[in-house]
Amino acid sequence: MVDLLVTYMEMTEPPSGEPLAAPIPGAVVKRELPDLPSYVSLYRAVGGPVQWDQRLRMPEAELETLLASTSTHVHVLRVDGEAAGFCEFNDVGQPAVELVHFGLVPAFQRRRLGPLLLDRALRAAWSHQPERLWLHTDTYDHPAAQSVYGRAGFKAYEQRMETFPD
């Protein structure tokens, strides 16, 4: 078991004004319906360095059902056709939508692609008119995660130590 400091953040109104990032040549963000192997491959590429394992511990049938759900939206960032990152929302269509996963493949980090992906995905999630978007981040996540979420409009509303399987 490992103890992590978990920060819960929420956004209670849609992004307004200018996008977080200007368009980048060759970079496209759109909602995709990935098949299981494509999703797991991208999940590992993005989440491996920050020890994501939630989806890897799920039974395959359960994960396939989740991915096929109309309330699960996966927005993929592609750069010249190559998957560079993704943003996953659960409970789309409900009053509270969770941003479950967001990140870039390490080779695409530090190129202003994260803000582009997050901005486009958030605007798409808000088009479903939820009351709020929320997320949690922890000490294993990228060191800049909270500041990126803050610039996008999220505000911390709770912090606590939580115990997770090692």
N, C-alpha and C positions, 0 to 999 in steps of 0.2 A: 504494500500500500504506500502511496505517496500523497503528501499534503501539498496542495497548491492554493495560492491566493487567486480567487476567482472574482472578476469584476463584471457586474451586470450593467449593461448600458441600454438606453432606449432612445428612440427618435419619435416624437409625437406630432410632427408635421413634415410634409414632403420637402425635399430640397427646393430652394428657391434661388433665383438669380443665376449667375454664371455656373457652368459645370465645374467640377473639381479639377478637370484636366482638359486641355485642348485635344481635338482629334489627332491621332498619330497615324501617319501613313502605314497602311498594311494591317492596322489593328481594327478588329471588328468584335463587338460584343453582341451576342444574341442568345435567346433562350433556345436550348437544345433538349432533346429527349434522348440522352445517351443510353446505349445498351450497357449491360452489366460490365463486360470486360473493358469498354472504353471509360466508363465512370471509375471503376476501380483503378485503372492505370493512371488516370489523371489525379484521383484522390491520393494515391501513393506518391506521385511526383510532387504534388503540392504539399501534402501533409507529412511525408516522411521526415523531413528535417525538423519539424516541430512536434513530432511524436503523436500525430493523429492516429487513432486506431478504432474509433467508435464504429465506423462503417465496416471495418475489416473483421470485427467481432460479431457482426450481425449474420444470421443465417442467410444464405444467398437468396432464398425464396422471399424472405422478409424484405431484403434490400431491393429486389426486383419489384415487389409490390409498392414499396415506398417511392421508387423512381417513376413508376407508372402512374402514381396518384396525381390527380389534377391539382392537388394542393401543394405539390412539390415542384418548385421551379428551379432549374439549374441554368444559370447564365454562364456561357463559356466565352472566354477571351481567346481569340485566335489572332496570331500574328503571321501574316503571309500564309494562312491556312493551318499553321501548327498550333495546337492547344497550348496556351501559355498560362492559363489560370481559370478559376471558376468561382462563382458565388452561388450558394445554394440557400433557398428559402423553404421553410416548411410552414404549413397552415395558411397558405395564400388563399384568400377568400374569407378568412376569419378576421375578427376585430384585431387580434394580436398576431402578427407574422414574425416568426423567428428567422433571423439570419443565422443559419447553422454553420456554414463553412464559407470562408473567403480566403483566397490566397493565390499566389503565383508560383509557378515552377521556378526554382532558384535561378536558372539561366536567364529569366526574364525580369528579375528584380532590379531595382535601381534605374529604371528607364521611364518612370512616371506612368507605367501601365496599371499599377494598383489603383490609383485614384480614378483612372479612366474606367476600369472594370467596375469599381464600387459605385461610382456615380451613375453609370448606365443601368446597372442592376437595381440600384435603389429607386431610380425613377420608374423603372418597369414595375417594381413591387408596389410602389405607391399608386400606380395607375389602377390598382384593384381596390383602392380607397379603404385601407385598414385604419384603425384608430391609432395604432402604434406599431413600430418595428422594434424588436429587441434582440439582444445577443448577449453572449457571455464570452469573456476572454480570460486566459489564465497565464501564469508565469512561464509556461512552456511556449506560448505563442510568440510571434515575432516581436522584438522589443518596440517597434514603432506602431504596433497594432492599435493601442489605445489612442495615440495621437492622430492616426489616420481616421479612425472612427469619429473622433472628436471633430476633426475638420469637415467630416461628412454631415455632421449635425447630431450625432449621438451624444448623450450625457450619461455619466455614471449615476446609478441610483442605489447601488448596493455593492459592498465588498465583503467577502468572507472566506475563511479557510475551508477547503473541502478536501475530502479524502477520496482518492481514485485508485483503481487497481494498478499495480506497478507493471 
